[in-house]
Amino acid sequence: MAQIDLKNLAHSYLPNPTREEDFALHKMDLSWEDSHAYALLGPSGCGKTTLLNIISGLVKPSEGQVLFDGQNVTEQLPQERNIAQVFQFPVIYDTMSVYDNLAFPLRNRKHPEKKIRERVTEVAEMLELDDVLNKRAANLSADAKQKISLGRGLVRSDVAAILFDEPLTVIDPHLKVMLRRKLKQIHARFKLTMIYVTHDQLEALTFADQVVVMNEGRILQIGSPQDLFENPQHTFVGHFIGSPGMNFLPCQIVGGVATIGQTEIPLGEHTKHLSGTFELGIRPEFLILKTKTQQDSHEITIKSTENMGNCTIVTAEFAGHLLKIKVPEGQDVPEKTGFLNFPQQWIRLYDDGKLIEIERGSAHE
Ligand code: ATP
């Protein structure tokens, strides 16, 4: 497996791009470390497939370089790059047996039959294809065919990376959960460099140790699922990750206090240097809702509640804004009027959409 670096990379599908909006990918530098499991996450049209296809060589970038272990491969064809790619729809040979389909990428590279048998057996077992190894692929369900496609991507241990482009789209939801878990296990066992494109945050957060969040052709944040949840670097990431996403409230900050409408929220000593208009971000999970007034609590009006089984999502009006609050199962939800606390350690501040990095005395002051 290899480290993959993208240097000054940008891409436009137009022959003579001039304006910002002519670019599907804006200029970026990005390193994909060897043996990590990455998810490339973002809404439809943000450039995920373009980026993946640039790594595999299916698309040549209009600017910049692709390096595998320091070697410039930008001009190399996909077959010269030693990459495995799994697409949304199965790419298999219907007339061959499942075994022969899985063995194909190894036979193509003249691996000895004994080694092929070992590896095919191992991958088939992990994907629970061992029962159908001798069956013809044509006779199998769409799910099984996509599992073969995944297997064909996974059999080669000598590839620089395995790229997955929304590979579970056609899979039955129940099997999806199982396959996501399997891919994670396979990563832990084989230590492969994997890049997994998805627009589904659950898929990204369960599969990857590092998630790359994209929007409109730009990388907004690279981090662990916990980083993205606790410290979104951009308001887009706050909105996009989480269900529901982060709350954002426009506020005026002076002397370590945020004013929202007529309401004041103390932010702590570490924000005393800030002054001006910002956005205060807080996740629905971190707001504390009570039926009775508490110290530093603010009165809110409950607009609606939605029972989710293991929690209740409350929509409430606070200082002229609508907020989402996630109330844990078993905790009382007020009917009309509630009292809300904003724990300081979970408040994040944003300027022009970007997180303000503030030195704190301690993470939980
Ligand atoms: P999706 O999840 O819908 O596949 P994506 O995040 O993978 O979206 P891309 O398919 O990379 O996004 O598309 C990024 C932008 O480039 C979009 O505006 C798209 O319309 C454009 N685009 C993609 N492929 C081509 C192409 N072959 N020719 C011209 N424009 C393209």
Residues whose N, C-alpha, C, O or C-beta is under 5 A from the ligand:
A	BS01	ATP	Y13 A24 P43 S44 G45 C46 G47 K48 T49 T50
